[in-house]
Amino acid sequence: MLGLKLLTDPRWANIAESNLEEILSDHAWCEQKAASNAITIITQNPEHEELVHELTAIAIEELGHFKMVIDIIKERGYTLRRERKDDYVNQLLKFSKKDGSRNQAFIDRLLFAAMIEARSCERFRVLSQNIKDDFLKKFYYDLMVSEANHYTTFLNFARKYTIDVDVDKRWKEWLDFEGELIKSYGTKEYIHG
């Protein structure tokens, strides 16, 4: 369904589980950044009423996920670590088209968001299927479903609001780029690491 070119090696879940404090901290910040990204898209495109409505709901949901993760961190006696630079996301951001028309930049921002949601969904699936912690298995399964819905929302909005972008062609370019990019990741206890 997601169309990702390279799936995460299930052994990545062992790396993540070996340092739950780190993966949970990283995950918390990913949720915060997802909420911020949705808000940024809203502020740049307020004329699209349906987008504003749907992305407001996503931003609220992502902040809810942020709170859920920090609650888990606290319950387990961990400390929320400082936010770290997310090289994977920064590489995707560099791939985004910023030149061209306003519509092209808008559509690419939606595809950027869809790409991150797709990979997060896939990583949450790997965690839900491969870690030993029963509570976190269910937690990551539920988040996988949520991220799949977000992925679909962003991709559908790109298709709805395009004026001068062949969205399916551009999405394929995103998938190809990410398929190469992700080969450099999957060895650290980060959601996209």
C-alpha positions as CSV (number, residue, x, y, z in Angstrom):
1,M,0.0,0.0,0.0
2,L,2.7,2.5,0.9
3,G,4.8,1.8,-2.2
4,L,8.1,2.1,-0.3
5,K,11.0,0.7,-2.3
6,L,13.0,-0.8,0.6
7,L,11.4,-2.2,3.7
8,T,13.1,-2.0,7.1
9,D,15.1,-5.0,8.2
10,P,13.1,-6.5,11.1
11,R,16.4,-6.7,13.1
12,W,16.2,-2.9,13.4
13,A,13.5,-3.5,16.1
14,N,16.2,-5.2,18.2
15,I,18.4,-2.1,18.0
16,A,15.4,0.1,18.9
17,E,14.4,-2.2,21.8
18,S,18.0,-2.3,23.2
19,N,17.6,1.4,24.0
20,L,14.0,2.2,24.7
21,E,14.8,5.5,26.3
22,E,16.5,6.8,23.1
23,I,13.9,5.5,20.7
24,L,11.0,6.9,22.8
25,S,12.7,10.3,23.1
26,D,13.3,10.3,19.3
27,H,9.8,9.2,18.7
28,A,8.4,12.0,20.9
29,W,10.2,14.6,18.9
30,C,9.0,13.1,15.6
31,E,5.4,13.5,16.8
32,Q,6.1,17.1,17.8
33,K,7.6,17.9,14.4
34,A,4.7,16.2,12.6
35,A,2.3,18.5,14.4
36,S,4.4,21.5,13.6
37,N,4.6,20.5,9.9
38,A,0.8,20.2,9.7
39,I,0.5,23.7,11.2
40,T,3.0,25.1,8.8
41,I,1.1,23.8,5.9
42,I,-2.1,25.3,7.2
43,T,-0.5,28.7,7.8
44,Q,0.9,28.7,4.2
45,N,-2.4,27.6,2.6
46,P,-5.4,28.9,4.6
47,E,-7.5,29.3,1.5
48,H,-8.1,25.5,1.4
49,E,-10.9,25.0,3.9
50,E,-10.9,21.2,3.8
51,L,-7.1,21.1,4.2
52,V,-7.2,23.5,7.2
53,H,-9.9,21.3,8.8
54,E,-8.1,18.0,8.2
55,L,-4.6,19.1,9.0
56,T,-5.8,20.8,12.2
57,A,-7.2,17.4,13.3
58,I,-3.8,15.8,12.3
59,A,-1.8,18.4,14.3
60,I,-4.0,17.8,17.4
61,E,-3.6,14.0,16.9
62,E,0.2,14.3,16.5
63,L,0.4,16.4,19.7
64,G,-1.7,13.7,21.4
65,H,0.8,11.2,20.3
66,F,3.6,13.4,21.6
67,K,1.9,13.4,25.0
68,M,1.3,9.7,24.9
69,V,5.0,9.1,24.3
70,I,6.2,11.5,26.9
71,D,3.8,9.8,29.4
72,I,5.4,6.4,28.6
73,I,8.8,7.9,29.1
74,K,7.8,9.2,32.5
75,E,6.0,6.0,33.5
76,R,9.1,4.0,32.8
77,G,11.4,6.3,34.7
78,Y,13.2,7.6,31.6
79,T,14.0,11.1,30.7
80,L,12.9,12.9,27.6
81,R,16.2,13.6,25.9
82,R,17.0,16.7,23.9
83,E,15.7,16.9,20.3
84,R,18.4,15.8,17.9
85,K,18.9,16.6,14.2
86,D,16.9,14.2,12.0
87,D,19.3,13.7,9.1
88,Y,16.7,11.5,7.2
89,V,14.1,14.3,7.3
90,N,16.6,16.9,6.4
91,Q,17.7,14.9,3.3
92,L,14.0,14.6,2.3
93,L,13.6,18.4,2.8
94,K,16.6,19.0,0.5
95,F,14.9,16.9,-2.2
96,S,11.7,19.1,-2.0
97,K,11.3,21.5,-4.9
98,K,11.3,25.0,-3.6
99,D,11.7,26.7,-7.0
100,G,9.0,26.8,-9.6
101,S,5.4,27.8,-9.0
102,R,3.8,28.3,-5.6
103,N,1.6,25.3,-6.4
104,Q,4.7,23.1,-7.1
105,A,6.2,24.0,-3.7
106,F,2.8,23.4,-2.0
107,I,2.4,20.0,-3.6
108,D,6.0,19.0,-2.8
109,R,5.4,20.0,0.9
110,L,2.4,17.6,0.9
111,L,4.4,14.8,-0.7
112,F,7.3,15.5,1.8
113,A,4.8,15.0,4.6
114,A,3.3,11.9,3.0
115,M,6.8,10.4,2.6
116,I,7.6,10.8,6.3
117,E,4.2,9.4,7.3
118,A,4.7,6.4,5.1
119,R,8.1,5.6,6.5
120,S,7.0,6.2,10.1
121,C,4.0,3.9,9.4
122,E,6.4,1.2,8.1
123,R,8.8,1.6,11.0
124,F,5.9,1.4,13.5
125,R,4.8,-1.9,11.8
126,V,8.2,-3.3,12.3
127,L,8.2,-2.4,15.9
128,S,4.7,-3.7,16.5
129,Q,5.6,-7.1,14.9
130,N,9.1,-7.6,16.4
131,I,9.6,-6.1,19.8
132,K,9.0,-8.2,22.9
133,D,7.3,-5.5,25.0
134,D,3.5,-6.3,24.7
135,F,2.4,-2.8,25.7
136,L,4.6,-1.2,23.1
137,K,3.6,-3.8,20.5
138,K,0.0,-2.6,20.7
139,F,1.0,1.0,21.0
140,Y,3.0,0.9,17.8
141,Y,0.3,-1.1,16.0
142,D,-2.2,1.7,16.8
143,L,0.2,4.4,15.7
144,M,0.9,2.5,12.5
145,V,-2.8,2.7,11.6
146,S,-2.9,6.4,12.4
147,E,0.2,7.1,10.3
148,A,-1.3,5.2,7.4
149,N,-4.3,7.5,7.5
150,H,-2.1,10.6,7.7
151,Y,0.0,9.4,4.7
152,T,-3.2,8.9,2.7
153,T,-4.5,12.3,3.7
154,F,-1.4,14.2,2.5
155,L,-1.2,12.2,-0.7
156,N,-4.9,12.8,-1.5
157,F,-4.6,16.5,-0.8
158,A,-1.6,16.7,-3.2
159,R,-3.8,15.1,-5.9
160,K,-6.7,17.3,-5.1
161,Y,-4.9,20.7,-5.1
162,T,-2.4,20.2,-7.9
163,I,-2.5,22.7,-10.7
164,D,0.7,22.1,-12.6
165,V,2.2,19.0,-11.0
166,D,1.8,15.4,-12.2
167,V,1.4,14.1,-8.7
168,D,1.8,10.4,-9.5
169,K,5.0,11.1,-11.5
170,R,6.4,13.3,-8.7
171,W,5.3,10.7,-6.0
172,K,7.3,8.0,-7.9
173,E,10.3,10.3,-7.9
174,W,9.9,10.7,-4.1
175,L,9.6,6.9,-3.7
176,D,12.7,6.4,-5.8
177,F,14.7,9.0,-3.9
178,E,13.6,7.7,-0.5
179,G,14.4,4.1,-1.6
180,E,18.0,5.1,-2.1
181,L,18.2,7.3,0.9
182,I,16.9,4.8,3.4
183,K,19.7,2.4,2.5
184,S,21.9,4.6,4.7
185,Y,19.6,4.2,7.7
186,G,18.3,1.4,9.9
187,T,21.3,1.0,12.2
188,K,20.4,3.3,15.1
189,E,17.7,3.6,17.7
190,Y,15.9,6.4,16.0
191,I,12.5,6.2,14.2
192,H,14.1,7.1,10.9
193,G,17.7,6.2,11.9
